[in-house]
């Protein structure tokens, strides 16, 4: 990367569902409304320079419909992982204790593709909790801090 590369404008994509997104090599990112969480969340969409596909938009819409079930699964996975640190850890009210901050959508969203949801928590302000799924089946949780 040369000195003048620092002054290049980041390409922008205007998507009908996700709104304005920044394009980096291999993915677009932006903030969009996620109705079940009643807030804007960051979305990372693996895509080419022309932006997200209709299949990726449909996937995001399905996530919104399925969020109550998915968040319940996330609560179970996070509880299991968190108990490695604190044996008696319990989530009493997932939406009040965990805030959805990011959704990563794969290039070809289907029942075989891994995708993730990331959360912050009132229980540990220094860590993010990322739950990986294949289809609607949670695979593992990673706690980063």
C-alpha positions in Angstrom: 0.0 0.0 0.0 1.4 3.3 -1.0 1.0 6.7 0.7 -1.7 7.8 -1.7 -3.8 4.7 -1.1 -4.6 6.2 2.3 -6.6 8.9 0.6 -8.7 6.7 -1.7 -12.4 6.9 -1.1 -13.9 3.6 0.1 -16.4 2.4 -2.6 -20.0 2.7 -1.6 -22.9 0.5 -2.5 -26.6 1.5 -2.2 -28.6 -1.6 -1.5 -32.4 -1.7 -1.5 -32.6 -3.5 1.9 -29.3 -2.8 3.7 -29.0 0.8 2.6 -25.6 2.4 2.1 -22.7 0.0 2.5 -18.9 0.3 2.4 -17.2 -2.1 0.0 -14.0 -3.7 1.0 -12.3 -6.6 -0.8 -14.8 -9.5 -0.7 -17.5 -8.0 1.5 -19.7 -5.0 2.1 -20.6 -3.6 5.5 -23.1 -1.2 6.9 -25.7 -0.6 9.5 -29.3 -1.6 8.9 -32.5 -1.9 10.9 -33.1 -5.3 12.6 -36.7 -5.1 13.7 -36.7 -7.9 16.3 -33.9 -6.2 18.3 -35.6 -2.8 17.7 -32.2 -1.3 16.6 -29.7 -0.9 13.8 -27.1 -3.6 13.7 -23.9 -3.9 11.6 -24.2 -6.3 8.7 -21.2 -7.8 7.0 -22.1 -9.4 3.7 -19.7 -11.5 1.7 -20.1 -10.3 -1.8 -18.6 -9.0 -5.1 -18.4 -5.3 -6.0 -22.0 -5.2 -7.2 -23.2 -5.8 -3.6 -25.5 -8.2 -1.8 -27.6 -10.7 -3.8 -31.4 -11.2 -3.5 -30.6 -14.5 -1.7 -28.6 -12.6 0.9 -31.5 -10.1 1.4 -34.0 -13.0 1.7 -31.7 -14.6 4.3 -31.6 -11.5 6.3 -35.4 -11.2 6.2 -35.6 -14.9 7.3 -33.3 -14.1 10.2 -35.7 -11.4 11.4 -38.6 -13.8 11.3 -36.6 -16.6 13.1 -34.9 -14.3 15.6 -37.0 -15.4 18.7 -35.9 -19.1 18.1 -32.3 -18.1 17.2 -31.9 -15.9 20.2 -33.1 -18.7 22.4 -30.5 -21.0 20.9 -27.8 -18.3 21.4 -28.8 -18.0 25.0 -28.3 -21.7 25.5 -24.9 -21.7 23.7 -23.6 -18.7 25.5 -24.7 -20.0 28.9 -22.9 -23.3 28.3 -19.7 -21.5 27.3 -19.9 -18.8 30.0 -20.2 -21.5 32.7 -16.6 -22.5 31.9 -15.7 -19.2 33.7 -18.6 -18.9 36.2 -20.3 -22.1 37.2 -23.6 -20.6 38.3 -24.0 -18.3 35.3 -27.6 -17.9 34.2 -29.3 -15.7 31.6 -32.6 -14.5 32.9 -33.7 -12.1 30.1 -31.6 -12.5 27.0 -32.8 -9.3 25.2 -32.1 -7.3 28.3 -28.7 -8.8 29.0 -27.3 -9.3 25.5 -27.3 -6.8 22.6 -27.1 -7.9 19.0 -24.3 -5.9 17.3 -23.4 -7.7 14.1 -24.6 -10.3 11.6 -22.2 -11.9 9.2 -24.0 -13.2 6.0 -22.1 -15.6 3.8 -21.8 -15.3 0.0 -24.2 -18.2 -0.6 -26.6 -18.4 2.3 -28.0 -21.9 2.5 -28.4 -24.7 5.0 -24.7 -25.6 4.6 -23.2 -22.1 5.0 -21.8 -20.8 8.2 -23.0 -17.4 9.4 -22.7 -15.6 12.7 -24.4 -13.3 15.1 -22.4 -11.2 17.6 -23.5 -9.8 20.9 -22.3 -7.6 23.7 -23.4 -8.2 27.2 -24.0 -6.5 30.5 -22.3 -9.4 32.1 -18.9 -8.7 30.5 -18.4 -5.3 28.8 -15.0 -6.3 27.6 -16.0 -9.2 25.4 -18.1 -10.0 22.3 -20.0 -13.2 22.1 -20.1 -14.6 18.5 -22.4 -17.5 17.8 -21.8 -19.5 14.6 -24.6 -21.2 12.8 -25.0 -23.6 9.9 -28.6 -23.1 8.7 -30.5 -22.6 11.9 -28.3 -25.0 14.0 -25.9 -23.3 16.4 -22.4 -24.8 16.0 -20.2 -23.0 18.6 -19.7 -19.8 20.4 -16.6 -17.7 20.5 -15.9 -15.2 23.2 -13.5 -12.4 22.1 -12.2 -9.6 24.3 
